Amino acid sequence: MRLVALDIDGTILNSKGELTPNVTKEIQRCMDDPELQVVFCSGRNLAGIKRLFKTLQTSGEQAHVLYNGACIQKETGEKLYEKTISGHQFIEVQQYCEQEHLTLVAVKEDSVISITNKLNSSAIKFCYLTESDIWFRRIEECRCDQYLKLMICEKEQIINNIKGNINQQFSNQFYCIQGHEEFIELAPSGVNKGKTLAKLVEYYNIDKEDVYVVGDNENDLSMFELFSNSIAMGNAVVELKQKAKRVCASNDEDGVVDVLKNIRKYIW
């Protein structure tokens, strides 16, 4: 048995956020192969990828790595693993963001939470991409709750300027990573896609040498560090291409199609 771990945004989806017919057909062929397990490894929540399940006509029993590694969840909703952020941590980061004039939201399984009632276009974009409802809460209501990740949402130039400061400020408490040009994600400490994918690989009793990982952004780097069969998209960030075993065509060229064909036909 072999396993293929696919990032979603920038990998199987093109720059318009579309799953093209060619990519759809090839993923379905792999899913129909009894010798292959196909899993998604994404920063998204379950609601944010349910549309893909419908398009791909999945079985419903497959488990996926979500929230950049904070959760392993089956398509049915059953959780195999979860690590959360406390309400006190959320409030601490919120206070920092208020001082720096940054927009922060906290992510739960079924919603996005904001302590302020002022959201910028980047935060609204996140809610749209993940198909999540936004709820506004007072600090007192958030203090005892648990969250799967925190999101700093700003325009690309601002994100690039603050990335180093955020990592310096919070890396002792969180795994800080940029998974999108307008988002910095703060995940629970010790959590990333690679470590959680390793738990899923163990769950399926598959050898590391039989795992293939495909991605495009910084949040995929942890998978590439743990699994040697790594393929970076042509549109991937430089750091990921340097770590990858192979580089394929871009997501706008359906690059993942040839990747999956080569894996399915044992060429790679």
GIUR-V972087 format. One record per backbone hydrogen bond with DSSP energy under -1.0 kcal/mol. NH is the residue of the N-H (numbers start at 1). CO is the residue of the C=O. If there is no record, write none. Layout:
# GIUR-V972087
nh = {NH/NH}
co = {CO/CO}
This chain:
# GIUR-V972087
nh = {2/3/4/5/6/7/11/13/14/17/24/25/26/27/28/29/30/31/32/36/37/39/41/42/49/53/54/55/56/57/58/64/65/66/67/68/69/71/72/73/74/75/77/80/81/83/85/87/90/91/92/93/94/95/96/97/98/99/100/102/105/106/107/108/112/113/114/124/125/126/127/128/129/130/132/135/137/142/143/145/147/148/150/151/152/153/154/159/160/161/162/163/166/167/168/169/170/171/173/174/175/177/183/184/185/186/187/191/196/197/198/199/200/201/202/203/204/206/210/211/212/213/214/215/220/221/224/225/227/230/231/232/233/234/236/237/241/242/243/244/245/246/248/253/254/255/257/259/260/261/262/263/264/265/266/267/268}
co = {35/210/37/212/39/214/8/8/18/14/20/21/22/23/24/25/26/27/28/33/2/4/6/65/46/49/50/51/52/53/53/73/40/71/44/42/66/66/81/64/78/62/74/72/72/70/147/145/86/87/88/89/90/91/92/93/94/95/96/97/151/113/149/111/133/106/135/120/121/122/123/124/125/126/127/112/114/139/139/142/85/107/186/105/184/103/182/155/156/157/158/159/162/163/164/165/166/167/170/170/187/185/180/152/177/150/175/188/192/193/194/195/196/197/198/199/200/201/207/208/3/229/5/231/217/218/220/221/223/228/213/246/215/249/233/216/237/238/239/240/230/230/232/250/251/250/254/255/256/257/258/259/260/261/263/262/262}
